[in-house]
Amino acid sequence: MATVQNIAQLEGYKVAIMPAPDTEITAAYTGDLLSDVMGNAPDDSALITIQAHKNTVAVASLAGIKVIIVCNGRSVPDDMTAAAKDEGVAIVTTSDNQFTASWKVAKLLNLVGNA
């Protein structure tokens, strides 16, 4: 288990918005097809994606996702940040690709060993 703050402190990660840094994260889900994310992402999770728009926040809110990690150095538009603030969802950005971000988060959550 980790917190939103722990994820934000990963090397190279930057906070776009963090309404509740102590929110616990127990799982993660990597995906870009938002209907798949909505149907399969676990509660209290981190979403690792390249989808940087306000619809991603709406899906996160419906699915119980607590933090969105936007990969590949994509910028977060103002309407996405505003929606995240309204919904209490954190957003973190990284230049990492989704594979690398998934690996880092899995290690943080103790889901994988130190390979």
C-alpha positions as CSV (number, residue, x, y, z in Angstrom):
1,M,0.0,0.0,0.0
2,A,1.2,3.6,-0.7
3,T,-0.3,7.1,-0.7
4,V,-0.8,9.6,-3.5
5,Q,2.1,11.5,-2.0
6,N,4.4,8.5,-2.4
7,I,3.5,8.2,-6.0
8,A,4.1,11.9,-6.6
9,Q,7.6,11.5,-5.0
10,L,8.7,8.9,-7.6
11,E,11.8,10.2,-9.5
12,G,10.7,12.4,-12.4
13,Y,7.1,12.7,-11.3
14,K,5.4,16.1,-11.0
15,V,2.2,17.1,-9.3
16,A,-0.5,18.7,-11.4
17,I,-3.0,18.7,-8.6
18,M,-3.1,16.8,-5.3
19,P,-6.3,17.4,-3.2
20,A,-5.6,14.7,-0.6
21,P,-1.9,13.6,-0.5
22,D,-2.5,11.0,2.3
23,T,-5.1,9.1,0.2
24,E,-4.2,5.4,0.2
25,I,-3.5,3.6,-3.1
26,T,-3.8,-0.2,-3.0
27,A,-3.6,-1.1,-6.7
28,A,-3.0,0.3,-10.1
29,Y,-4.4,-0.1,-13.6
30,T,-2.8,0.8,-16.9
31,G,-5.0,1.6,-19.9
32,D,-6.1,4.2,-22.4
33,L,-9.5,2.8,-23.4
34,L,-11.7,4.6,-20.9
35,S,-14.6,2.1,-21.1
36,D,-12.1,-0.7,-20.2
37,V,-10.7,1.4,-17.3
38,M,-14.2,2.1,-16.0
39,G,-15.1,-1.6,-16.0
40,N,-11.8,-3.1,-14.7
41,A,-9.8,-0.6,-12.6
42,P,-10.0,-1.5,-8.9
43,D,-11.1,1.0,-6.2
44,D,-8.5,3.1,-4.5
45,S,-6.1,2.7,-7.4
46,A,-3.8,4.7,-9.6
47,L,-4.6,5.0,-13.3
48,I,-1.5,5.0,-15.6
49,T,-2.5,6.4,-19.0
50,I,-1.7,8.8,-21.8
51,Q,-5.3,10.1,-21.8
52,A,-4.9,13.8,-20.7
53,H,-8.4,15.2,-20.8
54,K,-11.3,15.9,-18.5
55,N,-13.2,12.7,-19.5
56,T,-10.4,10.7,-17.9
57,V,-11.2,12.4,-14.6
58,A,-14.9,11.5,-14.9
59,V,-14.0,7.9,-15.5
60,A,-11.6,8.0,-12.5
61,S,-14.3,9.4,-10.3
62,L,-16.8,6.7,-11.3
63,A,-14.3,3.9,-11.0
64,G,-12.9,4.9,-7.5
65,I,-9.5,5.8,-8.9
66,K,-7.6,8.2,-6.6
67,V,-4.7,9.4,-8.8
68,I,-4.2,9.6,-12.5
69,I,-0.6,9.3,-13.8
70,V,-0.3,11.0,-17.2
71,C,2.7,9.5,-19.1
72,N,4.9,10.3,-22.0
73,G,5.4,14.0,-20.9
74,R,1.9,14.9,-21.9
75,S,0.6,18.2,-20.5
76,V,-2.5,18.4,-18.4
77,P,-5.1,20.9,-19.7
78,D,-6.7,23.4,-17.4
79,D,-10.2,21.8,-17.8
80,M,-8.8,18.5,-16.7
81,T,-7.2,20.0,-13.6
82,A,-10.4,21.8,-12.7
83,A,-12.4,18.6,-13.1
84,A,-9.9,16.8,-10.9
85,K,-10.2,19.5,-8.2
86,D,-14.0,19.2,-8.3
87,E,-13.8,15.4,-8.0
88,G,-11.0,15.1,-5.5
89,V,-8.8,13.1,-7.9
90,A,-5.0,13.7,-7.9
91,I,-3.0,14.1,-11.2
92,V,0.7,13.4,-11.5
93,T,2.7,13.7,-14.7
94,T,5.8,11.9,-15.9
95,S,8.0,11.6,-19.0
96,D,8.0,7.8,-18.3
97,N,6.2,5.6,-20.8
98,Q,3.4,3.5,-19.5
99,F,5.5,0.4,-19.1
100,T,8.1,2.2,-16.9
101,A,5.4,4.0,-14.9
102,S,3.6,0.7,-14.3
103,W,6.8,-0.9,-13.1
104,K,7.6,1.9,-10.7
105,V,4.2,1.9,-9.2
106,A,4.1,-1.9,-8.9
107,K,7.4,-1.7,-7.1
108,L,6.1,1.0,-4.8
109,L,3.0,-1.1,-4.0
110,N,5.3,-4.1,-3.4
111,L,3.6,-6.1,-6.2
112,V,6.9,-7.0,-7.9
113,G,10.4,-7.8,-6.7
114,N,13.6,-5.8,-7.3
115,A,14.6,-7.2,-10.7
